[in-house]
Amino acid sequence: MKATVEVPKLRPLKLPRHEVRTLPNGLTVHLVPRGPLPLVAVRLVIRGGSAFDPIGRLGVGDFAARLFRRGAGGETADQISDEVDFVAASVGGFANEENVILSLSTPSRHLEPMFELMARILLRPDFPESELELSRRRTLSALINDLDDPGSLADRALVRATWGSHPYANETIAGKKDISAYTRDDLRHFHQERLGPQIAHLYLVGSFDLDDVMATVERTLGGWKGGPSEKPIVPPWAGLARPGEVLIVDKPEQTQVQMRIGAPGVKRGHPDHFPLVTMNTVLGGGFTSRLVTEIRVKRGLSYGAGSSFDMMSVAGTFTVSSFTRTETIESLIDVSLAEVKKMKERGPTKTELATVQRYISGLYPGRLETNENISGAIADVVHYGLPETWISEYRERIAAVTVKQAAAAAQEHLFGPERCIVLVGNADKLRAKVEKYGPVTVLKPTELE
C-alpha cells in the first residue's frame, strides 16, 4: 500500500494594507506601510518596454533606462553614485518586455532625499555623450558574450523560433546594428514620447508615514507631464514562428549541445494558471521532477533539465530545457518529448500532486519576505489585471488543485506536433541525427546579432 502525501491546512497569508491614490497628472500611487525594519522599497512601473521599441532601434528602452542614473539634472554619474552610496541606498532602471522600471531601496530616514534623486533621474536625465558611448561598448560586449555562450545563444534563438516577428521577440539587449545606431536624440525621444504619468504606477513599501510620503511624491512628481495618454497595446500572437521545425545554431567547436523545445503556453492570469503551475512542477519545475529523474538520475544524459511557462499579458510560451553530449542528443530529445507526452495523456499522480502542493505552498511566503518582493508582487497583480486576492489566496488555490484539473490542463496546454526544437552545437554532426524531428534550418551565431 502506497503512502499518501497530504497537503497541510494553511494559515491565511496576511499582507500589509494597500492604499491607492491618484495624482491630478494621472500617476497612480500605491502605498503599503510595513515595519518593523526602517527600510523602504520604491518601484515605478511604466508601460513602455521592449515590445514597443521601434524597428531599427530595438532595445533602446532598456538602454535609455540604464542611463538614467548616469547623469541627470546636471549631476554626473559619479556624483549620483556618491549620494546613493553614502546613505547605503540603491537606485537604477531597466526594461523588460512590457515595462520600464525604476527602482529605489533606501533606509527610511533617507527616503525623502533619495526619492528626490530618483525623481530627478526620471524627469531630467542628461544622457551625456561620454556615458552613452561607454554604455554602448558595454552593451555590445554583453551581446558578444551572449553569442559566445551556448546557453544564452539557445535562449536567444528560441525567442526567434517561437515569437517570430511578434513584439515579444524584441530583445532588451538588441542586435549589433541597433545598438550601434542609438543616438542621444533616440534616447531623448524615448524619454519624452514613451514615458509619462498616465501609464505609470508608483509603489512604495516599507516603514514610512503616508502623509509625509504623499507630500514628497506630489512635490517631486506632481508636475510630471507628457507621454502617452493611454497604455500601448501588445497585439495578439498568431502562434509559433517555426512550428514543427528544428533550428540548429552552428557552434562547430562544441562537444555538448544545448537543447530547447518551445511551444505556445498561456497568458498571465489564465484560468488554468494554478493547475498548470502544479502540473509543471511535477513535470520539470523542480529538482525531483520527472524530467530530472528520467534525464539525469536514470540515464545520466545531463546534469540538469527543466520546463517552464513564461506568461505575459497577451500570450506565453512553454519551454523544455537541457543539454547533453552531441552523441546523445537523440536520446535527450526522445526522453523529453516522451515525458511531455506522458504528462499530456495521463497527468500527474495523486502523490506527485500532493508533494508539489506542499513544496509550492512552503516556498511561497518566502517570496514575500522583503519590501522589494512585495512591491514586485503587487505590481504584477496590477499590471496583469489579476484579482485582488491573487497573493493572499495563492497557496490556498494551489492546494485546491485536483488531479483531474491538473490532468485537464496538461491535456489542453502541453504541446503536440506544433513544438519547435532549438539546438546549439556542431551542425555537421547534428543534422543527420535530428532530421527525423522536423525540417532543419542551420544558422550561424552572427545571424542572431
C-alpha positions in Angstrom: 0.0 0.0 0.0 1.5 3.3 -1.1 1.8 6.1 1.4 -0.1 9.2 0.6 1.1 12.8 1.0 -1.5 15.2 2.4 -1.4 18.9 1.9 -1.5 20.6 5.4 -4.1 23.1 6.3 -2.7 26.6 5.6 -2.8 29.6 7.7 -4.1 32.7 5.9 -1.3 34.8 4.3 -1.9 38.3 5.5 -0.5 41.2 3.6 0.0 44.8 4.7 -2.8 47.2 3.9 -2.6 48.7 0.4 -3.8 52.2 -0.2 -4.1 53.7 -3.7 -4.1 57.4 -4.5 -4.0 59.1 -7.9 -2.3 62.5 -8.6 -4.0 65.0 -10.9 -1.5 64.2 -13.6 -2.7 60.6 -13.7 0.1 58.9 -11.8 -1.3 56.1 -9.6 0.5 55.7 -6.3 0.3 52.5 -4.2 1.2 52.9 -0.6 2.0 49.8 1.6 3.2 50.8 5.1 5.2 47.9 6.6 7.5 47.6 9.5 9.4 46.9 11.7 12.6 47.4 9.7 13.3 51.1 8.8 13.6 50.4 5.1 11.6 51.4 2.0 11.4 49.9 -1.4 10.1 52.1 -4.3 9.2 50.8 -7.7 8.0 52.9 -10.6 6.4 50.8 -13.4 5.8 52.5 -16.8 4.2 50.5 -19.6 6.8 51.1 -22.3 9.1 48.0 -22.5 10.9 46.4 -25.4 7.7 45.2 -27.1 7.1 48.9 -28.0 10.6 49.7 -29.3 10.7 50.9 -32.9 12.1 48.8 -35.7 15.8 49.8 -36.2 16.1 50.9 -32.6 15.2 47.7 -30.8 16.4 47.7 -27.2 16.5 51.4 -26.9 14.2 51.5 -23.9 16.4 49.3 -21.7 19.5 51.1 -23.0 18.0 54.5 -22.1 16.6 53.4 -18.7 20.0 52.1 -17.6 21.5 55.5 -18.5 19.1 57.5 -16.3 21.4 57.4 -13.3 24.5 58.0 -15.4 24.0 61.8 -15.3 20.8 63.8 -14.5 19.9 67.3 -13.6 23.4 68.5 -14.2 25.0 65.9 -11.8 27.5 63.4 -13.1 27.2 59.6 -12.7 29.9 59.7 -10.0 28.1 62.5 -8.1 24.8 60.5 -8.2 26.6 57.3 -7.1 28.3 59.2 -4.2 24.9 60.4 -3.0 23.3 57.0 -3.2 26.3 55.1 -1.7 26.7 57.5 1.2 23.3 56.5 2.7 23.5 52.8 1.7 20.7 53.1 -0.9 20.4 51.7 -4.4 18.7 53.1 -7.5 18.5 52.1 -11.1 16.4 51.5 -14.2 15.8 48.8 -16.8 13.2 47.5 -19.2 11.5 44.1 -19.7 9.1 43.1 -22.5 6.3 45.3 -21.4 7.5 47.8 -18.8 10.2 50.3 -18.0 11.0 50.0 -14.3 12.9 52.4 -11.9 13.7 51.0 -8.5 14.9 52.6 -5.3 15.8 50.9 -2.0 16.7 53.1 0.9 16.8 53.4 4.7 13.5 55.1 5.8 15.3 58.2 7.3 16.8 59.0 3.8 13.6 58.4 1.8 12.9 62.0 1.1 16.3 62.9 -0.4 16.6 59.6 -2.2 13.1 59.9 -3.7 14.0 63.4 -4.9 17.1 61.9 -6.6 15.0 59.2 -8.2 12.5 61.8 -9.5 15.4 63.8 -10.8 16.9 60.9 -12.8 13.4 60.1 -14.1 12.5 63.6 -15.2 15.8 65.2 -16.1 18.2 62.6 -17.5 21.1 64.2 -19.3 22.2 61.3 -21.4 25.8 62.5 -21.6 27.6 61.5 -24.8 30.5 60.0 -22.9 28.2 57.8 -20.9 26.2 56.9 -24.0 29.4 55.6 -25.7 30.6 53.8 -22.6 27.2 52.1 -22.2 27.2 51.2 -25.9 30.6 49.5 -25.6 29.4 47.6 -22.5 26.2 46.5 -24.2 28.0 45.3 -27.3 30.4 43.4 -25.1 27.4 41.8 -23.3 26.0 40.9 -26.7 29.3 39.3 -27.8 29.3 37.2 -24.6 25.7 36.1 -25.2 26.6 35.0 -28.7 29.6 33.1 -27.4 27.7 31.4 -24.5 25.8 28.3 -25.8 23.1 28.6 -23.2 22.4 32.3 -23.9 22.6 31.6 -27.6 20.0 28.9 -27.3 17.7 31.2 -25.4 18.1 33.9 -27.9 17.4 31.6 -30.8 14.4 30.2 -29.1 12.9 33.7 -28.8 13.2 34.0 -32.6 11.8 30.5 -33.3 8.8 30.9 -31.0 7.8 34.6 -31.2 9.0 35.3 -34.8 8.0 38.9 -35.8 5.8 39.4 -32.8 6.8 42.4 -30.5 7.6 39.9 -27.7 10.6 38.8 -29.8 12.2 42.2 -29.3 15.2 41.6 -27.2 16.0 44.1 -24.4 19.6 43.7 -25.5 19.1 44.1 -29.2 21.3 43.3 -32.1 24.7 44.9 -33.0 23.1 47.0 -35.8 20.5 48.5 -33.5 22.9 49.1 -30.6 25.4 50.8 -32.9 22.8 53.2 -34.2 21.5 54.6 -30.9 21.9 58.4 -30.7 21.3 60.9 -28.0 18.2 62.1 -29.9 16.8 58.5 -29.8 17.2 58.4 -26.1 15.5 61.8 -25.6 12.7 60.8 -27.9 12.1 57.6 -25.9 12.1 59.6 -22.7 9.7 62.3 -23.9 7.4 60.3 -26.1 7.1 56.9 -24.4 7.2 57.7 -20.7 4.5 59.5 -18.8 2.4 59.6 -15.6 -0.8 58.4 -17.2 0.7 55.0 -18.0 2.7 54.7 -14.7 2.2 53.1 -11.3 4.3 54.0 -8.3 4.7 51.5 -5.5 6.2 52.3 -2.0 6.5 49.5 0.5 8.1 49.8 3.9 8.4 52.0 7.0 7.1 55.5 6.3 4.4 58.0 7.2 1.7 58.1 4.5 1.1 61.8 4.6 4.8 62.6 4.5 5.4 60.3 1.6 2.5 61.7 -0.4 3.7 65.2 0.2 7.1 64.2 -1.3 5.5 62.4 -4.2 3.3 65.3 -5.1 6.1 67.8 -4.8 8.5 65.9 -6.9 6.3 64.1 -9.5 3.1 66.1 -9.4 4.4 68.3 -12.3 5.4 65.3 -14.4 3.7 65.7 -17.8 3.8 64.2 -21.3 4.0 60.7 -22.7 1.0 58.6 -23.9 -2.4 59.3 -22.6 -3.4 55.6 -23.0 -1.4 52.4 -22.4 0.2 50.9 -25.5 -1.3 47.6 -26.5 0.6 44.4 -27.4 -1.1 42.8 -30.5 -2.3 39.2 -30.5 0.1 36.4 -31.2 -0.6 34.3 -34.3 1.4 31.3 -32.9 4.8 29.7 -33.3 7.1 31.2 -36.0 8.6 27.8 -36.8 6.1 25.1 -35.8 7.4 21.6 -36.2 10.9 22.8 -37.2 14.4 22.1 -35.9 16.7 25.1 -35.7 20.4 24.5 -35.3 22.8 27.3 -34.3 26.2 26.1 -35.6 29.0 26.1 -33.0 31.4 23.6 -34.5 33.8 23.7 -31.5 31.1 22.5 -29.1 31.1 18.9 -27.9 27.9 19.4 -26.0 24.5 20.5 -27.3 22.1 23.0 -25.7 18.5 21.9 -26.3 15.3 24.0 -26.1 11.9 22.7 -27.1 9.4 25.6 -27.4 5.7 25.7 -27.7 2.7 28.1 -27.1 1.8 28.5 -23.5 -0.8 30.7 -21.8 -1.0 34.4 -20.8 -0.6 35.5 -17.2 -3.8 35.1 -15.2 -5.2 32.3 -17.4 -8.0 30.3 -15.6 -5.7 27.2 -15.7 -2.8 29.0 -14.0 -2.8 27.1 -10.8 -3.4 23.6 -12.3 -0.5 24.4 -14.8 1.9 25.6 -12.0 1.4 22.4 -10.0 1.4 20.1 -13.1 4.6 21.7 -14.4 6.4 21.4 -11.1 5.8 17.7 -11.3 7.0 17.6 -14.9 10.1 19.8 -14.8 9.8 22.6 -12.3 11.8 21.2 -9.5 14.9 19.1 -8.8 12.8 16.0 -8.1 10.7 16.4 -11.3 10.1 13.8 -13.9 12.4 15.4 -16.4 15.3 15.5 -13.9 14.6 11.9 -12.8 14.5 10.5 -16.4 17.2 12.6 -17.9 19.8 12.9 -15.1 19.1 10.3 -12.5 18.1 7.3 -14.6 20.1 7.9 -17.8 22.9 10.4 -17.0 22.3 12.3 -20.1 22.7 15.7 -18.5 23.3 17.4 -15.2 20.1 19.4 -15.5 16.8 19.6 -17.2 13.6 21.5 -16.6 10.4 23.0 -18.1 8.7 26.3 -17.5 5.9 28.6 -18.6 6.7 32.2 -19.5 3.4 34.1 -19.1 2.9 37.7 -20.3 -0.1 39.9 -20.8 -1.2 38.7 -24.3 0.3 35.3 -24.6 3.0 33.0 -23.3 5.3 30.1 -24.1 6.2 26.7 -22.7 9.8 25.5 -22.8 11.8 22.3 -22.0 15.5 23.0 -21.5 18.5 20.7 -21.1 21.9 19.9 -22.6 23.9 16.8 -23.4 26.8 15.4 -25.4 26.4 15.5 -29.2 26.4 11.7 -29.3 23.3 11.5 -27.0 21.2 14.3 -28.4 18.6 11.9 -29.8 18.1 10.3 -26.5 17.7 13.6 -24.8 15.1 14.8 -27.3 13.3 11.5 -27.2 13.1 11.4 -23.4 11.9 15.0 -23.2 9.2 14.5 -25.8 8.1 11.3 -24.2 7.8 12.8 -20.7 5.7 15.7 -22.1 3.5 13.3 -24.0 3.1 11.1 -20.9 2.1 14.1 -18.8 -0.3 15.3 -21.6 -2.0 12.0 -21.8 -2.2 11.0 -18.1 -1.4 14.0 -15.9 0.3 13.7 -12.5 -0.4 11.1 -9.9 -2.2 12.0 -6.7 1.0 11.6 -4.7 3.0 13.7 -7.1 0.4 16.4 -7.0 0.2 16.5 -3.2 4.0 16.6 -2.9 4.4 19.6 -5.2 1.5 21.4 -3.5 3.3 21.1 -0.2 6.5 22.3 -1.9 5.0 25.3 -3.6 2.9 26.3 -0.6 6.0 26.2 1.6 8.1 28.3 -0.7 5.6 31.0 -1.5 5.7 33.0 1.8 9.5 33.3 1.3 8.9 35.2 -1.9 7.1 37.9 0.1 9.7 38.4 2.8 11.3 41.7 1.6 9.8 45.1 0.7 11.2 44.6 -2.8 9.4 41.3 -3.1 6.1 42.7 -2.0 6.3 45.7 -4.3 7.0 43.4 -7.2 4.2 41.1 -6.4 1.6 43.9 -6.1 3.0 45.4 -9.3 2.4 42.1 -11.1 -1.2 42.0 -9.8 -1.9 45.5 -11.1 -0.1 45.1 -14.4 -1.7 41.8 -15.4 -5.1 42.7 -14.0 -5.2 39.8 -11.6 -7.7 39.5 -8.8 -7.0 41.4 -5.6 -6.9 38.1 -3.7 -4.2 36.6 -6.0 -1.4 37.0 -3.5 -3.3 36.3 -0.2 -5.1 33.2 -1.6 -2.3 31.9 -3.8 -1.3 29.0 -1.5 -5.0 28.0 -1.0 -5.6 27.9 -4.7 -2.5 25.8 -5.3 -3.7 23.4 -2.5 -7.2 23.2 -4.1 -6.0 21.9 -7.4 -7.2 18.4 -8.1 -5.6 15.6 -10.1 -8.4 15.9 -12.6 -7.8 19.6 -13.0 -4.1 19.2 -13.4 -4.5 16.4 -16.0 -7.1 18.5 -17.9 -4.7 21.5 -18.0 -1.8 19.2 -19.2 -4.1 17.8 -22.0 -5.1 21.3 -23.1 -1.9 23.2 -23.0 1.1 20.9 -23.4 2.4 20.6 -26.9 1.9 18.1 -29.6 3.5 18.3 -33.1 3.3 22.2 -33.0 6.5 22.5 -30.9 9.8 23.7 -32.3 13.3 22.5 -31.3 16.4 24.7 -31.0 19.9 23.2 -30.7 23.2 24.9 -30.3 26.2 22.7 -31.3 28.1 21.2 -34.2 25.6 21.4 -37.1 27.6 18.9 -39.3 27.3 16.2 -36.6 23.8 17.1 -35.6 21.8 17.5 -38.8 21.5 13.8 -39.7 20.6 12.9 -36.1 17.7 15.3 -35.8 16.1 15.4 -39.3 13.5 13.0 -38.1 12.1 15.6 -35.7 11.3 18.1 -38.5 12.7 20.3 -41.2 16.2 21.5 -40.2 17.5 25.1 -40.6 21.1 25.9 -39.7 22.1 29.4 -38.6 25.4 31.0 -37.7 25.6 32.8 -34.3 26.2 36.1 -36.2 22.7 35.7 -37.7 21.3 36.3 -34.2 23.1 39.6 -33.7 
